[in-house]
Structures are given as C-alpha cells and as structure tokens.
Amino acid sequence: MNKVLLFCTLLLLPFAATAQRQRSTTWESGVLEKGEKVGEWEYYSYSALGERVVTQRYDHTANKLVYCRPDDKLYKAEVSRGRWESIQLTQPPWFIGGHEALAAYTSKLRYPPAAEARNVQGRVVVSFVVDTLGHLSDYQVVRGIGSGCDEEALRVARTVPDQWLPGRLGTKALPVVYELPFTFRLK
C-alpha cells in the first residue's frame, strides 16, 4: 500500500469511529453517533392548526429529561402505599421519544377478522402502570369495543418497551396509571 495513503488512512481512522450525523424527521431531531442517539434530542407533536410543538427534550447521553411540555391532566397515582388518587403531577409519565414514537406502537394493530366481518370500529383504551423505574405492568382494558379488538389492543400495548420516565410529584417518582388509546377503523 502506498505510504501516503496508509498515513492518511491511519490519520482519519479515529474520526471515522466517532462520525456523527444530524437526524431530523417530522417528529424528532438530534445527533446519531454509530447509529445511537446522543446528546439532547427534541421530540415534536402537532397542534390542531398543524404547528410543530416541542413536547419533550431528552438528553440520551445523560439519560435525563431536560424539558417536557406541561400537562394539566389528572393521573391516577399511588401517593402512599396502596392509596391511589387522581392528582395533577409535576411531570407525567413520558415515553422517551414522545407521543409520536409511542404512536408508532399503537399503529401496529392487526384488525381482528371477527371485528372486520361485523364492521366493528371504534376506540379501545388500555391502561397500565408506569412504576418508579419506568417499567410497565398491570395491563387492563379500560374501554373496549369487543369482537377481538380489546385483545388485540392489549397484545400491542404489551409490546411497548419499558422506555418510560416515571411520573413525578415534586421530585418524588410515583407509580402512575397511564391510559393508551387504540383506534380501530376500517378502510
């Protein structure tokens, strides 16, 4: 091999190993390094008027939530051992990657043949508990429409990864019930 070419290859090798590239989609923006998210990423949603809104900033290097859009919803949380109350949280449970990344899972529904045959359409709501470590448990159908749709929504909800930040009241993490809607609509 040519000595100059060998020298240049050896000189550039450290830079190739740390190559970074900017990634920007309609619902996220940040830097990838070796295919992994690094640094601070922004996650977006869209308003009713179609405006892009930042819903979350997450630092993937520090594994820390930097910003989350305020939420005035009430959540059922375990405020003390065995005592659940509907309260407004300082920080609701957040799926790392925001609502749009979570929607990618809810769209993996397979229409049950029985529901299709009966023209059953509507919304199924599955609840689960996001614990203080961001793990999911206690899956339940809160609102169903039958004909196999409830079971399908439950199946898909169980595929959502444990990539959650727990809900917080002040600085204290609490187990919180999160409700995830699934829409069944025939084409």
VEXPA-596013 format. One line per 8 residues: their letters; for each residue x, y, z of N, C-alpha, C, O, CB. Coordinates in steps of 0.001 Angstrom, whole numbers, plus 500000, padded with zeros to 6 digits. Glycine has a CB too. Example, Ala and Ser with C-alpha at 12.3 -4.5 7.8 and 13.67 -1.06 7.14 Angstrom:
BEGIN
AS) 513190 494310 507800 512300 495500 507800 513200 496700 507800 514236 496681 508465 511308 495527 509046 ~ 512850 497750 507080 513670 498940 507140 512900 500030 507870 513409 501138 508039 514084 499402 505725 .
END
This chain:
BEGIN
MNKVLLFC) 500852 498818 500000 500000 500000 500000 500893 501239 500000 501947 501257 500635 499034 500002 501230 ~ 500471 502241 499303 501190 503496 499231 501353 504074 500636 500392 504082 501405 500458 504492 498307 ~ 502555 504561 500990 502826 505087 502337 501957 506305 502656 501484 506451 503783 504308 505459 502470 ~ 501751 507163 501683 500922 508361 501905 499473 507952 502173 498831 508486 503078 500995 509319 500676 ~ 498964 507012 501393 497593 506528 501580 497438 505865 502940 496440 506086 503626 497208 505541 500464 ~ 498408 505060 503337 498388 504403 504638 498400 505443 505757 497651 505318 506726 499585 503446 504780 ~ 499243 506464 505632 499325 507519 506634 497984 508248 506764 497506 508481 507874 500443 508514 506274 ~ 497386 508604 505639 496090 509309 505650 494999 508438 506256 494156 508938 507001 495690 509730 504223 .
TLLLLPFA) 494998 507152 505951 494007 506237 506493 494144 506161 508013 493151 506240 508737 494156 504836 505862 ~ 495371 506009 508487 495605 505943 509934 495256 507258 510622 494762 507262 511749 497062 505583 510219 ~ 495512 508364 509947 495209 509685 510493 493702 509901 510626 493255 510508 511599 495818 510775 509610 ~ 492917 509418 509673 491471 509631 509662 490687 508571 510435 489505 508769 510715 490984 509669 508250 ~ 491312 507469 510778 490626 506373 511459 489913 506799 512744 488759 506412 512933 491611 505289 511777 ~ 490536 507574 513637 489819 507978 514852 488564 508801 514552 487571 508711 515274 490742 508776 515752 ~ 488614 509600 513486 487457 510428 513144 486321 509591 512579 485153 509907 512808 487853 511507 512143 ~ 486634 508544 511854 485617 507672 511276 484853 506947 512379 483650 506718 512255 486256 506659 510311 .
ATAQRQRS) 485546 506586 513451 484916 505851 514552 483930 506719 515330 483005 506199 515955 485981 505311 515498 ~ 484123 508035 515295 483242 508916 516053 482324 509732 515143 481818 510778 515551 484066 509849 516924 ~ 482111 509270 513937 481289 510002 512975 479896 510255 513533 479231 509347 514031 481195 509234 511653 ~ 479480 511486 513440 478149 511865 513893 477379 512405 512705 477948 512936 511751 478214 512913 515041 ~ 476059 512251 512793 475243 512854 511749 473939 513342 512366 473387 512725 513277 474970 511846 510597 ~ 473473 514449 511851 472219 515046 512298 471065 514262 511697 471083 513926 510513 472137 516548 511901 ~ 470059 513971 512518 468857 513311 512015 467675 514195 512364 467542 514656 513498 468688 511867 512614 ~ 466841 514422 511408 465663 515244 511638 464486 514659 510867 464553 514474 509652 465922 516715 511220 .
TTWESGVL) 463403 514371 511595 462178 513883 510976 461057 514817 511389 461292 515834 512042 461869 512402 511387 ~ 459844 514472 511009 458709 515321 511385 458426 515258 512874 457731 516124 513406 457467 514914 510611 ~ 458960 514229 513573 458657 514117 514996 459852 514056 515929 459669 513952 517141 457848 512931 515211 ~ 461101 514118 515394 462279 514130 516259 463466 514772 515566 463522 514842 514338 462636 512715 516694 ~ 464424 515244 516376 465610 515880 515839 466753 515734 516835 466586 515983 518029 465342 517364 515520 ~ 467930 515324 516324 469095 515184 517185 470257 514580 516422 470235 514498 515194 468763 514331 518402 ~ 471288 514152 517174 472512 513639 516583 472630 512139 516836 472384 511656 517942 473735 514379 517144 ~ 473015 511411 515778 473306 509986 515875 474814 509793 515836 475512 510422 515040 472613 509189 514733 .
EKGEKVGE) 475302 508925 516695 476709 508548 516667 476761 507029 516669 476272 506389 517601 477506 509157 517882 ~ 477348 506455 515636 477393 504998 515470 475990 504403 515550 475800 503324 516111 478302 504358 516540 ~ 475019 505102 514994 473643 504609 514954 472863 504792 516244 471692 504416 516306 473650 503178 514604 ~ 473477 505359 517280 472817 505572 518577 472533 507054 518794 473311 507911 518373 473690 505022 519731 ~ 471424 507349 519448 471096 508727 519770 472032 509217 520876 472215 508547 521892 469609 508858 520200 ~ 472623 510403 520660 473498 511007 521656 473107 512471 521846 472528 513098 520960 474988 510884 521234 ~ 473436 512991 523014 473151 514388 523297 471662 514651 523434 470859 513734 523609 473726 515262 522216 ~ 471321 515918 523351 469934 516343 523541 469134 516210 522247 469537 516705 521194 469883 517790 524043 .
WEYYSYSA) 468001 515535 522351 467081 515366 521230 465789 516091 521545 465362 516150 522698 466815 513865 520940 ~ 465168 516644 520512 463839 517250 520641 462819 516327 520001 463074 515722 518959 463791 518666 519985 ~ 461649 516227 520645 460545 515424 520130 459342 516338 519974 459084 517200 520815 460221 514213 521071 ~ 458603 516134 518873 457547 517062 518493 456176 516396 518403 456045 515179 518272 457885 517700 517174 ~ 455176 517249 518480 453799 516890 518174 453279 518032 517315 453987 519007 517067 452916 516666 519489 ~ 452050 517905 516867 451478 518962 516036 450165 519433 516628 449338 518631 517063 451271 518474 514593 ~ 449985 520750 516638 448752 521336 517166 447619 521117 516170 447835 520651 515052 448937 522851 517460 ~ 446412 521461 516596 445242 521338 515727 445391 522199 514467 444784 521912 513435 443970 521738 516491 .
LGERVVTQ) 446202 523254 514562 446435 524136 513419 447605 523663 512558 447959 524321 511579 446692 525554 513900 ~ 448202 522532 512916 449306 521985 512136 450667 522543 512492 451640 522296 511780 449057 522221 510708 ~ 450757 523299 513590 452036 523865 514003 452836 522827 514783 452285 522110 515618 451822 525136 514855 ~ 454139 522750 514507 455011 521821 515218 455309 522378 516609 455690 523539 516756 456329 521576 514425 ~ 455131 521537 517622 455313 521939 519009 456301 520980 519673 456175 519764 519531 453951 521958 519770 ~ 457282 521520 520397 458221 520674 521134 457489 520125 522352 456994 520889 523181 459515 521470 521554 ~ 457422 518798 522461 456764 518184 523613 457767 517639 524613 457438 517432 525781 455840 517075 523158 ~ 459002 517404 524151 459978 516793 525038 461385 517070 524520 461628 517063 523314 459732 515274 525164 .
RYDHTANK) 462310 517315 525454 463743 517341 525157 464376 516330 526095 464211 516396 527313 464375 518796 525335 ~ 465099 515397 525504 465700 514331 526303 467173 514213 525956 467534 514151 524781 464974 512982 526070 ~ 468032 514182 526982 469466 514024 526791 469787 512533 526853 469798 511938 527931 470278 514828 527865 ~ 470048 511935 525696 470305 510499 525617 471682 510130 526177 471893 508980 526559 470191 510030 524172 ~ 472609 511066 526233 473921 510784 526806 473822 510717 528327 474385 509820 528955 474946 511856 526377 ~ 473103 511672 528914 472950 511725 530373 471739 510923 530863 471536 510781 532069 472820 513176 530829 ~ 470926 510392 529919 469674 509701 530281 468816 510556 531213 468416 510130 532296 469982 508347 530953 ~ 468549 511778 530747 467828 512718 531596 466847 513556 530775 467169 514032 529687 468813 513628 532335 .
LVYCRPDD) 465654 513722 531320 464659 514597 530703 465066 516041 530971 465266 516428 532123 463218 514304 531251 ~ 465187 516829 529922 465574 518225 530038 464331 519111 530090 464289 520101 530820 466485 518636 528865 ~ 463320 518738 529302 462091 519532 529227 460938 518624 528827 461094 517734 527991 462241 520711 528217 ~ 459788 518857 529430 458566 518222 528925 457474 519276 528953 457393 520100 529864 458163 516950 529779 ~ 456650 519224 527941 455555 520182 527827 454599 519984 529003 454236 518853 529323 454805 520019 526466 ~ 454193 521073 529642 453281 520951 530787 451993 520229 530404 451492 520369 529289 452951 522333 531352 ~ 451475 519465 531339 450281 518660 531130 449353 518919 532310 449734 518682 533456 450627 517129 530989 ~ 448147 519398 532049 447230 519715 533145 446222 518601 533418 445229 518805 534115 446491 520996 532838 .
KLYKAEVS) 446493 517415 532858 445624 516259 533072 445775 515725 534490 446808 515908 535134 445937 515154 532054 ~ 444729 515064 534959 444817 514349 536225 445207 512907 535933 444698 512300 534991 443470 514419 537013 ~ 446105 512362 536737 446551 510984 536605 446291 510256 537921 446414 510830 539003 448058 510917 536215 ~ 445932 508985 537804 445757 508153 538992 447145 507689 539418 447823 506986 538669 444793 506927 538716 ~ 447576 508086 540634 448915 507778 541113 448852 507196 542519 447943 507495 543292 449800 509032 541090 ~ 449827 506366 542830 449921 505786 544168 450679 506780 545051 451909 506812 545044 450638 504376 544141 ~ 449934 507592 545812 450525 508654 546619 451148 508132 547913 452069 508746 548452 449477 509693 546943 ~ 450655 507018 548403 451272 506297 549516 450919 504830 549320 450020 504510 548543 450779 506840 550930 .
RGRWESIQ) 451601 503950 550001 451431 502510 549770 449960 502094 549790 449291 502176 550820 452204 501717 550820 ~ 449462 501636 548605 448091 501154 548492 447036 502241 548352 445857 501926 548195 447772 500335 549670 ~ 447422 503503 548403 446455 504611 548296 446652 505332 546958 447647 506024 546744 446619 505617 549491 ~ 445671 505149 546066 445707 505742 544732 444763 506926 544689 443630 506851 545163 445333 504704 543647 ~ 445245 508031 544111 444424 509244 543975 444614 509830 542584 445659 509655 541957 444792 510298 545065 ~ 443584 510528 542111 443703 511280 540864 444283 512640 541210 443665 513430 541923 442316 511418 540130 ~ 445481 512906 540696 446180 514154 541015 446840 514729 539771 447019 514044 538764 447232 513923 542116 ~ 447197 516008 539866 447977 516638 538804 449447 516464 539180 449857 516818 540285 447596 518172 538617 .
LTQPPWFI) 450224 515925 538269 451629 515633 538521 452525 516778 538077 452172 517546 537182 452034 514354 537815 ~ 453673 516882 538703 454682 517840 538267 455200 517424 536896 455419 518254 536014 455846 517934 539295 ~ 455392 516103 536740 455817 515535 535459 455027 514254 535229 455139 513316 536019 457366 515259 535434 ~ 454236 514193 534172 453510 512951 533877 454491 511882 533407 455636 512200 533084 452412 513191 532801 ~ 454065 510619 533364 454943 509602 532787 455151 509925 531302 454202 510267 530596 454342 508160 532973 ~ 456393 509814 530842 456736 510137 529453 457417 508969 528785 458348 508370 529324 457633 511370 529387 ~ 456932 508660 527598 457621 507675 526767 458790 508401 526134 458606 509440 525499 456665 507035 525675 ~ 460003 507862 526300 461175 508521 525739 461046 508483 524219 461014 507416 523606 462508 507835 526219 .
GGHEALAA) 460973 509645 523643 460747 509765 522204 459438 510485 521926 459155 510844 520784 460741 508382 521540 ~ 458634 510699 522972 457412 511472 522829 456227 510698 522294 456294 509493 522054 457663 512612 521952 ~ 455146 511427 522118 453871 510835 521703 453935 510195 520325 453315 509158 520089 452792 511884 521715 ~ 454680 510808 519421 454749 510268 518065 455460 508919 518034 455065 508027 517284 455459 511250 517143 ~ 456508 508765 518845 457200 507472 518908 456286 506418 519514 456297 505262 519090 458506 507586 519731 ~ 455499 506813 520499 454542 505887 521112 453450 505519 520107 452983 504381 520082 453915 506510 522388 ~ 453050 506470 519292 452025 506213 518272 452488 505172 517261 451669 504476 516661 451661 507510 517548 ~ 453790 505067 517075 454319 504047 516158 453942 502649 516640 453754 501743 515828 455857 504172 516032 .
YTSKLRYP) 453830 502468 517955 453430 501170 518501 451922 500972 518386 451464 499876 518062 453868 501046 519968 ~ 451156 502012 518647 449697 501868 518605 449201 501611 517188 448081 501136 516999 449024 503119 519169 ~ 450019 501918 516200 449606 501700 514806 449889 500274 514333 449596 499948 513182 450316 502692 513891 ~ 450444 499428 515177 450787 498052 514789 449628 497078 514976 449835 495870 515091 451979 497571 515592 ~ 448427 497600 515005 447248 496758 515192 446973 495900 513964 447152 496341 512828 446032 497618 515508 ~ 446542 494684 514207 446033 493817 513130 444527 493724 513367 444074 493333 514443 446735 492359 513124 ~ 443780 494086 512359 442317 494094 512515 441813 492666 512721 442044 491806 511870 441627 494740 511272 ~ 441132 492399 513834 440610 491043 514058 439561 490684 513000 438688 491499 512704 439998 490926 515475 .
PAAEARNV) 439634 489482 512430 438672 489066 511392 437214 489169 511862 436345 489561 511083 438966 487630 510961 ~ 436939 488821 513130 435564 488899 513640 435064 490347 513643 433902 490604 513331 435483 488305 515067 ~ 435941 491288 513996 435560 492703 514011 435338 493214 512596 434424 494000 512346 436636 493546 514714 ~ 436172 492766 511682 436037 493181 510285 434724 492644 509701 434013 493364 509001 437248 492684 509447 ~ 434412 491389 509990 433182 490767 509481 431934 491469 510006 430926 491564 509307 433141 489287 509863 ~ 432009 491957 511239 430853 492635 511864 430899 494152 511711 430042 494860 512242 430785 492287 513343 ~ 431912 494656 510975 432070 496090 510770 432216 496845 512102 431681 497942 512261 430878 496635 509987 ~ 432946 496247 513054 433161 496871 514365 434314 497864 514244 435405 497516 513794 433463 495793 515470 .
QGRVVVSF) 434056 499100 514651 435050 500166 514642 434930 500935 515941 433894 500897 516605 434869 501109 513414 ~ 435996 501632 516299 435946 502449 517498 437286 502518 518207 438332 502187 517649 434903 501919 518436 ~ 437221 502957 519446 438435 503179 520231 438460 502257 521440 437485 502156 522185 438534 504648 520678 ~ 439594 501586 521623 439848 500752 522798 440894 501484 523627 441881 501982 523085 440332 499288 522401 ~ 440684 501553 524937 441652 502191 525822 442225 501127 526756 441493 500435 527463 440996 503358 526633 ~ 443559 501016 526738 444267 500082 527610 445037 500903 528637 445728 501862 528291 445230 499139 526792 ~ 444909 500515 529908 445691 501188 530948 446799 500253 531418 446686 499030 531327 444785 501618 532145 ~ 447869 500856 531921 448948 500106 532559 449615 501028 533566 449460 502247 533510 449984 499568 531507 .
VVDTLGHL) 450353 500433 534478 451055 501207 535496 452490 501413 535042 453180 500463 534670 451006 500497 536882 ~ 452934 502676 535076 454337 503010 534858 454917 503167 536258 454565 504102 536977 454527 504332 533962 ~ 455821 502239 536655 456345 502282 538023 457441 503335 538173 457730 504073 537231 456886 500910 538424 ~ 458041 503403 539339 459030 504445 539639 460344 504268 538873 461185 505166 538876 459316 504461 541124 ~ 460524 503125 538224 461710 502893 537392 461397 502996 535903 462286 502830 535068 462301 501525 537695 ~ 460131 503271 535565 459729 503388 534164 459341 502069 533529 459248 501974 532305 460830 504000 533375 ~ 459112 501040 534348 458680 499738 533835 457161 499649 533842 456498 500299 534650 459288 498590 534670 ~ 456610 498839 532936 455165 498735 532771 454630 497433 533358 455288 496393 533314 454793 498834 531296 .
SDYQVVRG) 453405 497518 533915 452748 496321 534467 451246 496595 534569 450775 497689 534256 453346 495935 535876 ~ 450516 495587 535011 449072 495699 535291 448259 496219 534103 447512 497189 534231 448853 496613 536476 ~ 448409 495572 532957 447678 495965 531743 446204 495598 531891 445869 494489 532306 448285 495280 530481 ~ 445323 496549 531543 443877 496287 531607 443169 497050 530496 443579 498148 530120 443298 496689 532995 ~ 442098 496452 529975 441252 497170 529020 440282 498004 529849 439481 497466 530613 440486 496178 528034 ~ 440364 499319 529690 439512 500254 530433 438210 500485 529675 437134 500566 530267 440246 501601 530670 ~ 438331 500590 528337 437151 500764 527486 437350 499898 526249 438342 500029 525533 436929 502279 527096 ~ 436406 499028 526015 436533 498109 524892 435383 498212 523916 434374 498867 524174 436637 496706 525391 .
IGSGCDEE) 435567 497529 522757 434509 497506 521747 434187 496070 521313 433292 495849 520496 434921 498346 520528 ~ 434927 495093 521869 434634 493689 521602 435117 493178 520258 435901 493834 519571 433186 493474 521694 ~ 434639 491999 519894 434941 491323 518622 436430 491098 518385 436875 491078 517237 434381 492124 517481 ~ 437199 490930 519448 438627 490676 519330 439488 491923 519361 440711 491823 519467 438891 489942 518081 ~ 438876 493101 519271 439644 494356 519272 440302 494602 520630 441434 495083 520690 438731 495543 518910 ~ 439606 494278 521710 440158 494504 523051 441425 493678 523241 442431 494182 523741 439116 494149 524143 ~ 441373 492402 522838 442517 491517 522978 443693 491982 522108 444852 491890 522515 442121 490089 522612 ~ 443380 492478 520912 444430 492957 520007 445094 494207 520576 446317 494334 520518 443851 493251 518605 .
ALRVARTV) 444312 495125 521121 444875 496326 521732 445763 495958 522924 446831 496539 523114 443750 497283 522178 ~ 445318 495001 523712 446097 494528 524859 447406 493887 524398 448452 494093 525013 445275 493522 525690 ~ 447347 493117 523325 448558 492484 522782 449576 493538 522360 450759 493434 522682 448206 491578 521582 ~ 449108 494549 521640 450015 495594 521159 450548 496428 522324 451726 496786 522331 449299 496502 520139 ~ 449706 496741 523306 450156 497521 524472 451303 496808 525174 452223 497454 525676 448988 497754 525463 ~ 451253 495495 525212 452310 494730 525876 453628 494734 525096 454657 494317 525628 451850 493302 526085 ~ 453609 495201 523835 454843 495283 523046 455554 496622 523225 456690 496781 522780 454535 495060 521572 ~ 454898 497586 523870 455520 498894 524093 456699 498686 525045 456522 498123 526125 454484 499941 524680 .
PDQWLPGR) 457901 499133 524661 459071 498891 525504 459065 499720 526794 458374 500732 526905 460328 499186 524722 ~ 459852 499257 527751 459997 499950 529035 460940 501144 528893 461947 501230 529596 460522 498979 530121 ~ 460618 502053 527993 461409 503260 527777 460628 504457 528307 460348 505402 527570 461757 503444 526266 ~ 460283 504411 529567 459450 505443 530175 460184 506168 531281 461001 505590 531998 458172 504839 530715 ~ 459875 507444 531404 460295 508214 532571 459104 508195 533507 457978 508443 533074 460745 509699 532199 ~ 459328 507906 534785 458188 507809 535700 457527 509158 535943 458135 510212 535752 458631 507215 537023 ~ 456267 509103 536368 455574 510306 536769 456172 510809 538073 456661 510027 538889 454060 510051 536914 ~ 456127 512125 538261 456702 512713 539473 455755 513730 540092 455045 514462 539401 458046 513374 539162 .
LGTKALPV) 455772 513746 541398 455101 514782 542180 456214 515465 542933 456774 514900 543872 453974 514200 543157 ~ 456543 516693 542522 457747 517341 543032 458936 516573 542486 459058 516385 541276 457766 517386 544604 ~ 459807 516133 543369 460972 515353 542936 460776 513860 543144 461640 513064 542777 462212 515809 543680 ~ 459644 513472 543733 459393 512072 544054 458720 511337 542894 457686 511773 542389 458531 511969 545305 ~ 459322 510211 542474 458722 509363 541438 457604 508552 542068 457731 508049 543184 459788 508425 540776 ~ 456490 508432 541319 455327 507683 541798 454881 506678 540745 455037 506935 539551 454166 508638 542152 ~ 454327 505532 541160 453659 504662 540188 452405 505390 539680 451634 505939 540467 453287 503261 540828 ~ 452219 505385 538372 451120 506137 537769 450413 505269 536730 451057 504538 535978 451639 507451 537121 .
VYELPFTF) 449080 505357 536696 448299 504664 535677 448289 505537 534421 447951 506720 534468 446834 504365 536179 ~ 448667 504928 533307 448682 505619 532020 447666 504947 531119 447623 503720 531039 450108 505605 531373 ~ 446847 505739 530438 445840 505195 529524 446256 505458 528083 446522 506594 527692 444446 505812 529805 ~ 446305 504379 527302 446751 504437 525914 445597 504060 524990 445097 502937 525061 447963 503500 525685 ~ 445161 504984 524119 444053 504678 523199 444530 503990 521919 445619 504261 521412 443306 505959 522840 ~ 443686 503100 521416 443922 502394 520145 442670 502578 519303 441565 502287 519760 444251 500851 520369 ~ 442834 503058 518074 441696 503296 517197 441608 502207 516139 442572 501937 515422 441801 504676 516536 ~ 440441 501587 516053 440164 500571 515041 439228 501213 514016 438094 501569 514337 439528 499259 515678 .
RLK) 439714 501356 512778 438921 501978 511733 439102 501184 510448 440224 500970 509990 439321 503463 511534 ~ 438003 500758 509883 438046 500024 508613 438289 500994 507461 437858 502147 507494 436728 499234 508386 ~ 438984 500503 506454 439280 501360 505286 438199 501228 504254 438266 501866 503204 440640 501005 504663 .
END
